Amino acid sequence: MRLKFINKDAGFVAFFITILVLAIMLGLAFSITILVLGEQRISKNIVKSTQAYYIAEAGVEDALLRLKENPSMSAFSYVINNIGQGAADVDVSETIGGSRTITSQGDISNRIRKIRVVYAVDTDEVSFYYGIQVGDLGLEMNGNALVHGNIFSNGTIKGASNTKIYGDAISAGPTGKISSIKIEDDEGGGNAWATTLEDCTIDGDAHYINIINSSVGGSHFTPEQGPDPESMPISNNDITEWKSQAAVGGTISGYSLGGNDQDSLGPIKVQGDMTVDSNAILEVTGTIWVTGDLTLSSNVILYLDSNYGSNSGVIVVDGSISVDGNVILCGSEGYNGGCNPSVGSYLMLLSTKSSSDPDNPAIYATSNTETAVLYASDGFIRLGSNASLKEATGYGIYMDSNAEVTYELGLADTKFSSGPGGSWQIKDWSEVE
């Protein structure tokens, strides 16, 4: 008879392995469950976060729609509820420097996404590097006329008794000529460039081929003619764009503001003439396009809406511009006993009228006129006795006795905009949170 012995250790090992395998399987199952639940939670968060982003975008688009309907709105904040299961908290800033910021925060189940948009007035940068820039018709200055700043002329520069230029004078091209003018040193200026210099007193250097009865305080550079002619600083495309921006505001048949009255205007197209009578005050709230003539009577005040910020504005006129005595044109700082151009904002009067006769000019500014910028793209500007302004650019310029131009440095980098009621564009769209 045989006896069988049961190995208790082998049974224990098998039991232990079974328990271990089960534990591992349960551990794996638990880990997979945790991983799946985590992935589901992450996916849910991603979905909620994406929804919060689109809720924030919806807030921005709502604010843009409100501003499109009323660009001059003051700063405002509001909440849009029930966008799906979320809400958008929208904040719109004041207009600063021609731009405003829209911030929209989307929130759904405490998932937050924030978008910031910079919404700004469209601008065209125009550089006026000279106190006076003249096209082919040239510049003529009568007795005691003064220019504080540099002059560049594609034509001749002709002076008279006691006419002075405090800066540099340039008459371009092979036929360039400067005559009968004192060109004085003004912080390193007082230089002259022209093929011919005649009856001139030049404090600085002289660049020429021919010199007649002239004195030169600095060095002589000869034979040298003036530099090549320069194009006008504002293109026809710029002018067309400004007209389009004005027309966005609609069209009216003529415009007349009575004496001592006050009004605001722009953007607008004026079909016909525009007249502002004596002592009237007009706030320019956008680009104005006048298809006829513009007449500003004595003591009129025009100024840009404060929402222009550091940008400048323009009135485009297809006909002639007449500016009577004591007219004041201010930038966005408004008028408070005078203009304050320190903000770098100017108001420009621009005429597209073709005129080669100074007795029938595109722009005529008479005595004691305090203006910012005059521009005649295809005609003469005539500055009457005692007229005073910041800059003049014309195809030809004629200065009567005692007329004066005093250039301001800020005009070298001037941004002209369509104004608070004109063409706004999105300049930046980014997520900030």
ZANUVEX-299865 format. One record per residue (C-alpha): residue number from 1; residue in three letters; x, y, z. Coordinates in steps of 0.25 Angstrom, whole numbers, always signed. Example, Ala and Ser with C-alpha at 12.3 -4.5 7.8 and 13.67 -1.06 7.14 Angstrom:
+-----+------+-------+-------+-------+
! seq ! type !    c1 !    c2 !    c3 !
+-----+------+-------+-------+-------+
!   1 !  ALA !   +49 !   -18 !   +31 !
!   2 !  SER !   +55 !    -4 !   +29 !
+-----+------+-------+-------+-------+
This chain:
+-----+------+-------+-------+-------+
! seq ! type !    c1 !    c2 !    c3 !
+-----+------+-------+-------+-------+
!   1 !  MET !    +0 !    +0 !    +0 !
!   2 !  ARG !    +5 !   +14 !    -4 !
!   3 !  LEU !    +3 !   +26 !    +4 !
!   4 !  LYS !    +1 !   +40 !    -3 !
!   5 !  PHE !    +6 !   +53 !    +4 !
!   6 !  ILE !    -1 !   +66 !    +0 !
!   7 !  ASN !    +8 !   +78 !    -2 !
!   8 !  LYS !    +2 !   +89 !    +6 !
!   9 !  ASP !   +12 !   +99 !    +2 !
!  10 !  ALA !    +9 !   +97 !   -13 !
!  11 !  GLY !    -6 !  +100 !   -10 !
!  12 !  PHE !    -2 !  +113 !    -3 !
!  13 !  VAL !    +6 !  +118 !   -14 !
!  14 !  ALA !    -5 !  +115 !   -24 !
!  15 !  PHE !   -14 !  +123 !   -15 !
!  16 !  PHE !    -5 !  +134 !   -14 !
!  17 !  ILE !    -2 !  +135 !   -29 !
!  18 !  THR !   -17 !  +135 !   -31 !
!  19 !  ILE !   -19 !  +147 !   -21 !
!  20 !  LEU !    -7 !  +154 !   -27 !
!  21 !  VAL !   -13 !  +153 !   -41 !
!  22 !  LEU !   -27 !  +158 !   -37 !
!  23 !  ALA !   -20 !  +170 !   -29 !
!  24 !  ILE !   -13 !  +174 !   -42 !
!  25 !  MET !   -25 !  +172 !   -50 !
!  26 !  LEU !   -33 !  +181 !   -40 !
!  27 !  GLY !   -22 !  +191 !   -40 !
!  28 !  LEU !   -21 !  +192 !   -55 !
!  29 !  ALA !   -36 !  +193 !   -56 !
!  30 !  PHE !   -36 !  +204 !   -45 !
!  31 !  SER !   -25 !  +211 !   -52 !
!  32 !  ILE !   -32 !  +210 !   -66 !
!  33 !  THR !   -45 !  +215 !   -59 !
!  34 !  ILE !   -37 !  +227 !   -53 !
!  35 !  LEU !   -30 !  +230 !   -66 !
!  36 !  VAL !   -43 !  +229 !   -74 !
!  37 !  LEU !   -50 !  +238 !   -64 !
!  38 !  GLY !   -38 !  +248 !   -64 !
!  39 !  GLU !   -39 !  +248 !   -79 !
!  40 !  GLN !   -54 !  +251 !   -79 !
!  41 !  ARG !   -51 !  +262 !   -69 !
!  42 !  ILE !   -40 !  +268 !   -78 !
!  43 !  SER !   -49 !  +267 !   -90 !
!  44 !  LYS !   -61 !  +273 !   -82 !
!  45 !  ASN !   -52 !  +285 !   -78 !
!  46 !  ILE !   -46 !  +286 !   -92 !
!  47 !  VAL !   -61 !  +287 !   -97 !
!  48 !  LYS !   -65 !  +297 !   -86 !
!  49 !  SER !   -52 !  +305 !   -89 !
!  50 !  THR !   -55 !  +306 !  -104 !
!  51 !  GLN !   -69 !  +310 !  -101 !
!  52 !  ALA !   -64 !  +321 !   -92 !
!  53 !  TYR !   -55 !  +326 !  -103 !
!  54 !  TYR !   -67 !  +327 !  -113 !
!  55 !  ILE !   -75 !  +333 !  -102 !
!  56 !  ALA !   -64 !  +344 !  -101 !
!  57 !  GLU !   -64 !  +346 !  -116 !
!  58 !  ALA !   -79 !  +348 !  -116 !
!  59 !  GLY !   -77 !  +359 !  -106 !
!  60 !  VAL !   -67 !  +366 !  -114 !
!  61 !  GLU !   -76 !  +365 !  -127 !
!  62 !  ASP !   -88 !  +370 !  -119 !
!  63 !  ALA !   -79 !  +382 !  -114 !
!  64 !  LEU !   -74 !  +385 !  -128 !
!  65 !  LEU !   -88 !  +385 !  -133 !
!  66 !  ARG !   -92 !  +395 !  -123 !
!  67 !  LEU !   -80 !  +404 !  -126 !
!  68 !  LYS !   -83 !  +403 !  -141 !
!  69 !  GLU !   -97 !  +408 !  -138 !
!  70 !  ASN !   -92 !  +419 !  -129 !
!  71 !  PRO !   -76 !  +421 !  -130 !
!  72 !  SER !   -77 !  +433 !  -121 !
!  73 !  MET !   -82 !  +425 !  -109 !
!  74 !  SER !   -75 !  +428 !   -95 !
!  75 !  ALA !   -68 !  +416 !   -88 !
!  76 !  PHE !   -78 !  +406 !   -84 !
!  77 !  SER !   -79 !  +392 !   -77 !
!  78 !  TYR !   -90 !  +381 !   -78 !
!  79 !  VAL !   -93 !  +366 !   -76 !
!  80 !  ILE !   -99 !  +357 !   -87 !
!  81 !  ASN !  -106 !  +346 !   -80 !
!  82 !  ASN !  -112 !  +333 !   -86 !
!  83 !  ILE !  -101 !  +331 !   -97 !
!  84 !  GLY !  -103 !  +316 !   -96 !
!  85 !  GLN !  -101 !  +313 !   -82 !
!  86 !  GLY !   -91 !  +324 !   -80 !
!  87 !  ALA !   -89 !  +339 !   -80 !
!  88 !  ALA !   -80 !  +350 !   -85 !
!  89 !  ASP !   -75 !  +361 !   -77 !
!  90 !  VAL !   -72 !  +373 !   -87 !
!  91 !  ASP !   -64 !  +386 !   -84 !
!  92 !  VAL !   -62 !  +397 !   -94 !
!  93 !  SER !   -52 !  +408 !   -91 !
!  94 !  GLU !   -52 !  +423 !   -95 !
!  95 !  THR !   -46 !  +427 !  -108 !
!  96 !  ILE !   -32 !  +430 !  -105 !
!  97 !  GLY !   -23 !  +435 !  -116 !
!  98 !  GLY !   -33 !  +431 !  -127 !
!  99 !  SER !   -34 !  +417 !  -122 !
! 100 !  ARG !   -42 !  +409 !  -111 !
! 101 !  THR !   -41 !  +395 !  -105 !
! 102 !  ILE !   -51 !  +385 !  -104 !
! 103 !  THR !   -50 !  +374 !   -93 !
! 104 !  SER !   -59 !  +362 !   -93 !
! 105 !  GLN !   -59 !  +351 !   -82 !
! 106 !  GLY !   -66 !  +338 !   -85 !
! 107 !  ASP !   -70 !  +330 !   -73 !
! 108 !  ILE !   -77 !  +316 !   -74 !
! 109 !  SER !   -77 !  +307 !   -61 !
! 110 !  ASN !   -65 !  +315 !   -56 !
! 111 !  ARG !   -57 !  +313 !   -68 !
! 112 !  ILE !   -52 !  +327 !   -72 !
! 113 !  ARG !   -46 !  +332 !   -85 !
! 114 !  LYS !   -43 !  +347 !   -88 !
! 115 !  ILE !   -41 !  +354 !  -101 !
! 116 !  ARG !   -36 !  +368 !  -103 !
! 117 !  VAL !   -38 !  +376 !  -116 !
! 118 !  VAL !   -32 !  +389 !  -120 !
! 119 !  TYR !   -42 !  +397 !  -129 !
! 120 !  ALA !   -37 !  +409 !  -135 !
! 121 !  VAL !   -40 !  +420 !  -145 !
! 122 !  ASP !   -33 !  +418 !  -159 !
! 123 !  THR !   -22 !  +428 !  -161 !
! 124 !  ASP !   -13 !  +432 !  -173 !
! 125 !  GLU !    +1 !  +437 !  -169 !
! 126 !  VAL !    +5 !  +450 !  -176 !
! 127 !  SER !   +18 !  +456 !  -174 !
! 128 !  PHE !   +20 !  +472 !  -175 !
! 129 !  TYR !   +35 !  +474 !  -174 !
! 130 !  TYR !   +35 !  +488 !  -178 !
! 131 !  GLY !   +28 !  +501 !  -173 !
! 132 !  ILE !   +24 !  +503 !  -188 !
! 133 !  GLN !   +25 !  +493 !  -199 !
! 134 !  VAL !   +22 !  +498 !  -213 !
! 135 !  GLY !   +19 !  +491 !  -227 !
! 136 !  ASP !   +23 !  +496 !  -241 !
! 137 !  LEU !   +16 !  +510 !  -239 !
! 138 !  GLY !   +26 !  +514 !  -229 !
! 139 !  LEU !   +26 !  +524 !  -217 !
! 140 !  GLU !   +25 !  +539 !  -217 !
! 141 !  MET !   +26 !  +547 !  -204 !
! 142 !  ASN !   +23 !  +562 !  -203 !
! 143 !  GLY !   +28 !  +572 !  -194 !
! 144 !  ASN !   +31 !  +568 !  -179 !
! 145 !  ALA !   +25 !  +554 !  -182 !
! 146 !  LEU !   +32 !  +544 !  -173 !
! 147 !  VAL !   +34 !  +529 !  -172 !
! 148 !  HIS !   +39 !  +522 !  -159 !
! 149 !  GLY !   +43 !  +508 !  -165 !
! 150 !  ASN !   +49 !  +502 !  -177 !
! 151 !  ILE !   +44 !  +504 !  -191 !
! 152 !  PHE !   +44 !  +494 !  -203 !
! 153 !  SER !   +39 !  +499 !  -216 !
! 154 !  ASN !   +39 !  +492 !  -230 !
! 155 !  GLY !   +38 !  +506 !  -236 !
! 156 !  THR !   +45 !  +519 !  -233 !
! 157 !  ILE !   +45 !  +526 !  -219 !
! 158 !  LYS !   +43 !  +541 !  -221 !
! 159 !  GLY !   +44 !  +551 !  -210 !
! 160 !  ALA !   +42 !  +566 !  -208 !
! 161 !  SER !   +46 !  +577 !  -198 !
! 162 !  ASN !   +49 !  +572 !  -185 !
! 163 !  THR !   +44 !  +558 !  -187 !
! 164 !  LYS !   +51 !  +547 !  -179 !
! 165 !  ILE !   +52 !  +532 !  -177 !
! 166 !  TYR !   +57 !  +527 !  -164 !
! 167 !  GLY !   +62 !  +513 !  -168 !
! 168 !  ASP !   +67 !  +507 !  -181 !
! 169 !  ALA !   +62 !  +511 !  -195 !
! 170 !  ILE !   +62 !  +501 !  -207 !
! 171 !  SER !   +58 !  +504 !  -221 !
! 172 !  ALA !   +59 !  +490 !  -229 !
! 173 !  GLY !   +63 !  +486 !  -242 !
! 174 !  PRO !   +72 !  +493 !  -253 !
! 175 !  THR !   +63 !  +505 !  -254 !
! 176 !  GLY !   +62 !  +507 !  -239 !
! 177 !  LYS !   +64 !  +522 !  -235 !
! 178 !  ILE !   +64 !  +529 !  -221 !
! 179 !  SER !   +63 !  +544 !  -222 !
! 180 !  SER !   +61 !  +557 !  -213 !
! 181 !  ILE !   +61 !  +550 !  -200 !
! 182 !  LYS !   +68 !  +550 !  -187 !
! 183 !  ILE !   +71 !  +535 !  -182 !
! 184 !  GLU !   +74 !  +536 !  -168 !
! 185 !  ASP !   +81 !  +526 !  -158 !
! 186 !  ASP !   +71 !  +519 !  -150 !
! 187 !  GLU !   +78 !  +508 !  -141 !
! 188 !  GLY !   +87 !  +503 !  -152 !
! 189 !  GLY !   +78 !  +508 !  -164 !
! 190 !  GLY !   +80 !  +519 !  -173 !
! 191 !  ASN !   +85 !  +511 !  -185 !
! 192 !  ALA !   +81 !  +513 !  -199 !
! 193 !  TRP !   +80 !  +503 !  -211 !
! 194 !  ALA !   +77 !  +508 !  -225 !
! 195 !  THR !   +83 !  +508 !  -239 !
! 196 !  THR !   +83 !  +524 !  -238 !
! 197 !  LEU !   +83 !  +533 !  -226 !
! 198 !  GLU !   +80 !  +547 !  -228 !
! 199 !  ASP !   +79 !  +559 !  -219 !
! 200 !  CYS !   +80 !  +550 !  -207 !
! 201 !  THR !   +86 !  +551 !  -193 !
! 202 !  ILE !   +89 !  +537 !  -188 !
! 203 !  ASP !   +94 !  +535 !  -174 !
! 204 !  GLY !   +98 !  +520 !  -176 !
! 205 !  ASP !  +104 !  +512 !  -188 !
! 206 !  ALA !  +100 !  +515 !  -202 !
! 207 !  HIS !   +99 !  +504 !  -213 !
! 208 !  TYR !   +98 !  +510 !  -227 !
! 209 !  ILE !  +103 !  +511 !  -241 !
! 210 !  ASN !  +100 !  +526 !  -243 !
! 211 !  ILE !  +101 !  +536 !  -233 !
! 212 !  ILE !   +97 !  +551 !  -235 !
! 213 !  ASN !   +98 !  +562 !  -225 !
! 214 !  SER !   +97 !  +553 !  -213 !
! 215 !  SER !  +105 !  +552 !  -200 !
! 216 !  VAL !  +108 !  +538 !  -193 !
! 217 !  GLY !  +112 !  +537 !  -179 !
! 218 !  GLY !  +116 !  +522 !  -179 !
! 219 !  SER !  +122 !  +514 !  -190 !
! 220 !  HIS !  +121 !  +514 !  -205 !
! 221 !  PHE !  +118 !  +501 !  -212 !
! 222 !  THR !  +118 !  +502 !  -227 !
! 223 !  PRO !  +115 !  +498 !  -237 !
! 224 !  GLU !  +103 !  +492 !  -231 !
! 225 !  GLN !   +88 !  +493 !  -235 !
! 226 !  GLY !   +77 !  +490 !  -226 !
! 227 !  PRO !   +72 !  +476 !  -223 !
! 228 !  ASP !   +62 !  +469 !  -232 !
! 229 !  PRO !   +47 !  +473 !  -230 !
! 230 !  GLU !   +38 !  +466 !  -220 !
! 231 !  SER !   +24 !  +461 !  -221 !
! 232 !  MET !   +13 !  +467 !  -213 !
! 233 !  PRO !   +12 !  +460 !  -199 !
! 234 !  ILE !    -3 !  +456 !  -201 !
! 235 !  SER !    -6 !  +446 !  -212 !
! 236 !  ASN !   -19 !  +446 !  -220 !
! 237 !  ASN !   -22 !  +433 !  -214 !
! 238 !  ASP !   -22 !  +439 !  -200 !
! 239 !  ILE !   -31 !  +450 !  -205 !
! 240 !  THR !   -41 !  +440 !  -211 !
! 241 !  GLU !   -41 !  +431 !  -198 !
! 242 !  TRP !   -44 !  +443 !  -190 !
! 243 !  LYS !   -56 !  +446 !  -199 !
! 244 !  SER !   -61 !  +432 !  -197 !
! 245 !  GLN !   -60 !  +433 !  -182 !
! 246 !  ALA !   -68 !  +446 !  -182 !
! 247 !  ALA !   -79 !  +440 !  -191 !
! 248 !  VAL !   -81 !  +428 !  -181 !
! 249 !  GLY !   -88 !  +439 !  -172 !
! 250 !  GLY !   -98 !  +442 !  -184 !
! 251 !  THR !  -100 !  +453 !  -193 !
! 252 !  ILE !  -107 !  +467 !  -190 !
! 253 !  SER !  -111 !  +478 !  -200 !
! 254 !  GLY !  -102 !  +490 !  -196 !
! 255 !  TYR !   -99 !  +494 !  -182 !
! 256 !  SER !  -100 !  +508 !  -176 !
! 257 !  LEU !   -98 !  +511 !  -161 !
! 258 !  GLY !  -103 !  +525 !  -157 !
! 259 !  GLY !   -95 !  +536 !  -149 !
! 260 !  ASN !   -93 !  +533 !  -134 !
! 261 !  ASP !   -99 !  +519 !  -136 !
! 262 !  GLN !   -93 !  +506 !  -132 !
! 263 !  ASP !   -93 !  +492 !  -138 !
! 264 !  SER !   -86 !  +479 !  -140 !
! 265 !  LEU !   -84 !  +473 !  -154 !
! 266 !  GLY !   -77 !  +460 !  -160 !
! 267 !  PRO !   -75 !  +451 !  -166 !
! 268 !  ILE !   -83 !  +456 !  -177 !
! 269 !  LYS !   -83 !  +459 !  -192 !
! 270 !  VAL !   -88 !  +473 !  -195 !
! 271 !  GLN !   -94 !  +474 !  -209 !
! 272 !  GLY !   -92 !  +488 !  -212 !
! 273 !  ASP !   -86 !  +500 !  -204 !
! 274 !  MET !   -83 !  +501 !  -189 !
! 275 !  THR !   -84 !  +514 !  -182 !
! 276 !  VAL !   -80 !  +517 !  -167 !
! 277 !  ASP !   -84 !  +531 !  -164 !
! 278 !  SER !   -78 !  +541 !  -154 !
! 279 !  ASN !   -76 !  +537 !  -140 !
! 280 !  ALA !   -81 !  +523 !  -142 !
! 281 !  ILE !   -75 !  +511 !  -135 !
! 282 !  LEU !   -74 !  +498 !  -142 !
! 283 !  GLU !   -69 !  +485 !  -136 !
! 284 !  VAL !   -64 !  +475 !  -147 !
! 285 !  THR !   -68 !  +461 !  -143 !
! 286 !  GLY !   -63 !  +454 !  -156 !
! 287 !  THR !   -57 !  +456 !  -169 !
! 288 !  ILE !   -65 !  +467 !  -178 !
! 289 !  TRP !   -65 !  +467 !  -193 !
! 290 !  VAL !   -71 !  +479 !  -200 !
! 291 !  THR !   -73 !  +478 !  -215 !
! 292 !  GLY !   -75 !  +493 !  -216 !
! 293 !  ASP !   -68 !  +505 !  -209 !
! 294 !  LEU !   -65 !  +506 !  -194 !
! 295 !  THR !   -66 !  +520 !  -188 !
! 296 !  LEU !   -62 !  +523 !  -174 !
! 297 !  SER !   -66 !  +537 !  -170 !
! 298 !  SER !   -59 !  +546 !  -159 !
! 299 !  ASN !   -57 !  +541 !  -145 !
! 300 !  VAL !   -62 !  +527 !  -148 !
! 301 !  ILE !   -56 !  +516 !  -139 !
! 302 !  LEU !   -55 !  +501 !  -144 !
! 303 !  TYR !   -49 !  +490 !  -136 !
! 304 !  LEU !   -48 !  +475 !  -136 !
! 305 !  ASP !   -56 !  +466 !  -127 !
! 306 !  SER !   -48 !  +462 !  -115 !
! 307 !  ASN !   -49 !  +447 !  -119 !
! 308 !  TYR !   -39 !  +450 !  -130 !
! 309 !  GLY !   -29 !  +449 !  -119 !
! 310 !  SER !   -15 !  +451 !  -125 !
! 311 !  ASN !   -20 !  +450 !  -139 !
! 312 !  SER !   -23 !  +461 !  -149 !
! 313 !  GLY !   -35 !  +464 !  -158 !
! 314 !  VAL !   -38 !  +469 !  -171 !
! 315 !  ILE !   -49 !  +477 !  -179 !
! 316 !  VAL !   -47 !  +473 !  -194 !
! 317 !  VAL !   -53 !  +484 !  -204 !
! 318 !  ASP !   -55 !  +482 !  -219 !
! 319 !  GLY !   -56 !  +497 !  -221 !
! 320 !  SER !   -50 !  +509 !  -215 !
! 321 !  ILE !   -47 !  +512 !  -200 !
! 322 !  SER !   -49 !  +526 !  -194 !
! 323 !  VAL !   -44 !  +528 !  -180 !
! 324 !  ASP !   -48 !  +542 !  -175 !
! 325 !  GLY !   -41 !  +550 !  -163 !
! 326 !  ASN !   -39 !  +545 !  -149 !
! 327 !  VAL !   -43 !  +530 !  -153 !
! 328 !  ILE !   -38 !  +520 !  -143 !
! 329 !  LEU !   -36 !  +505 !  -147 !
! 330 !  CYS !   -32 !  +496 !  -135 !
! 331 !  GLY !   -29 !  +481 !  -133 !
! 332 !  SER !   -36 !  +472 !  -124 !
! 333 !  GLU !   -32 !  +480 !  -111 !
! 334 !  GLY !   -44 !  +489 !  -115 !
! 335 !  TYR !   -43 !  +504 !  -113 !
! 336 !  ASN !   -41 !  +511 !  -100 !
! 337 !  GLY !   -37 !  +525 !  -103 !
! 338 !  GLY !   -27 !  +519 !  -113 !
! 339 !  CYS !   -22 !  +506 !  -119 !
! 340 !  ASN !   -13 !  +497 !  -112 !
! 341 !  PRO !    -5 !  +489 !  -123 !
! 342 !  SER !    +3 !  +481 !  -112 !
! 343 !  VAL !    -6 !  +469 !  -114 !
! 344 !  GLY !    -1 !  +468 !  -129 !
! 345 !  SER !   -15 !  +469 !  -134 !
! 346 !  TYR !   -18 !  +479 !  -146 !
! 347 !  LEU !   -29 !  +483 !  -155 !
! 348 !  MET !   -26 !  +483 !  -170 !
! 349 !  LEU !   -34 !  +491 !  -181 !
! 350 !  LEU !   -31 !  +484 !  -194 !
! 351 !  SER !   -35 !  +489 !  -208 !
! 352 !  THR !   -34 !  +481 !  -221 !
! 353 !  LYS !   -38 !  +493 !  -230 !
! 354 !  SER !   -29 !  +495 !  -242 !
! 355 !  SER !   -23 !  +509 !  -241 !
! 356 !  SER !   -11 !  +516 !  -248 !
! 357 !  ASP !   -15 !  +530 !  -244 !
! 358 !  PRO !   -12 !  +536 !  -230 !
! 359 !  ASP !   -24 !  +546 !  -233 !
! 360 !  ASN !   -33 !  +534 !  -234 !
! 361 !  PRO !   -27 !  +524 !  -224 !
! 362 !  ALA !   -31 !  +511 !  -219 !
! 363 !  ILE !   -30 !  +516 !  -205 !
! 364 !  TYR !   -30 !  +530 !  -200 !
! 365 !  ALA !   -27 !  +533 !  -185 !
! 366 !  THR !   -28 !  +547 !  -181 !
! 367 !  SER !   -23 !  +556 !  -170 !
! 368 !  ASN !   -21 !  +551 !  -156 !
! 369 !  THR !   -25 !  +537 !  -159 !
! 370 !  GLU !   -20 !  +527 !  -149 !
! 371 !  THR !   -20 !  +513 !  -156 !
! 372 !  ALA !   -13 !  +500 !  -155 !
! 373 !  VAL !   -11 !  +494 !  -169 !
! 374 !  LEU !   -15 !  +499 !  -183 !
! 375 !  TYR !   -13 !  +490 !  -195 !
! 376 !  ALA !   -16 !  +492 !  -210 !
! 377 !  SER !   -13 !  +480 !  -218 !
! 378 !  ASP !   -14 !  +487 !  -232 !
! 379 !  GLY !   -15 !  +502 !  -230 !
! 380 !  PHE !   -10 !  +514 !  -223 !
! 381 !  ILE !   -11 !  +518 !  -208 !
! 382 !  ARG !   -12 !  +533 !  -206 !
! 383 !  LEU !    -9 !  +537 !  -192 !
! 384 !  GLY !   -14 !  +551 !  -189 !
! 385 !  SER !    -8 !  +562 !  -181 !
! 386 !  ASN !    -5 !  +558 !  -167 !
! 387 !  ALA !   -10 !  +544 !  -169 !
! 388 !  SER !    -3 !  +534 !  -160 !
! 389 !  LEU !    -3 !  +519 !  -161 !
! 390 !  LYS !    +5 !  +506 !  -157 !
! 391 !  GLU !    +8 !  +500 !  -171 !
! 392 !  ALA !    +4 !  +503 !  -185 !
! 393 !  THR !    +6 !  +493 !  -197 !
! 394 !  GLY !    +1 !  +497 !  -211 !
! 395 !  TYR !    +4 !  +496 !  -225 !
! 396 !  GLY !    +7 !  +511 !  -224 !
! 397 !  ILE !    +7 !  +520 !  -212 !
! 398 !  TYR !    +6 !  +535 !  -212 !
! 399 !  MET !    +8 !  +543 !  -199 !
! 400 !  ASP !    +3 !  +557 !  -198 !
! 401 !  SER !   +10 !  +567 !  -189 !
! 402 !  ASN !   +12 !  +563 !  -175 !
! 403 !  ALA !    +7 !  +549 !  -177 !
! 404 !  GLU !   +14 !  +539 !  -168 !
! 405 !  VAL !   +16 !  +524 !  -167 !
! 406 !  THR !   +21 !  +518 !  -154 !
! 407 !  TYR !   +24 !  +503 !  -156 !
! 408 !  GLU !   +22 !  +493 !  -144 !
! 409 !  LEU !   +31 !  +481 !  -143 !
! 410 !  GLY !   +19 !  +472 !  -140 !
! 411 !  LEU !   +15 !  +473 !  -155 !
! 412 !  ALA !   +26 !  +465 !  -159 !
! 413 !  ASP !   +19 !  +452 !  -154 !
! 414 !  THR !    +4 !  +455 !  -155 !
! 415 !  LYS !    -7 !  +445 !  -155 !
! 416 !  PHE !   -20 !  +449 !  -162 !
! 417 !  SER !   -32 !  +441 !  -158 !
! 418 !  SER !   -47 !  +441 !  -163 !
! 419 !  GLY !   -51 !  +444 !  -148 !
! 420 !  PRO !   -59 !  +438 !  -138 !
! 421 !  GLY !   -71 !  +436 !  -147 !
! 422 !  GLY !   -63 !  +431 !  -159 !
! 423 !  SER !   -56 !  +419 !  -162 !
! 424 !  TRP !   -52 !  +410 !  -150 !
! 425 !  GLN !   -44 !  +397 !  -152 !
! 426 !  ILE !   -40 !  +386 !  -143 !
! 427 !  LYS !   -25 !  +387 !  -141 !
! 428 !  ASP !   -22 !  +376 !  -131 !
! 429 !  TRP !   -30 !  +363 !  -126 !
! 430 !  SER !   -23 !  +355 !  -116 !
! 431 !  GLU !   -26 !  +346 !  -104 !
! 432 !  VAL !   -21 !  +351 !   -91 !
! 433 !  GLU !   -26 !  +341 !   -81 !
+-----+------+-------+-------+-------+
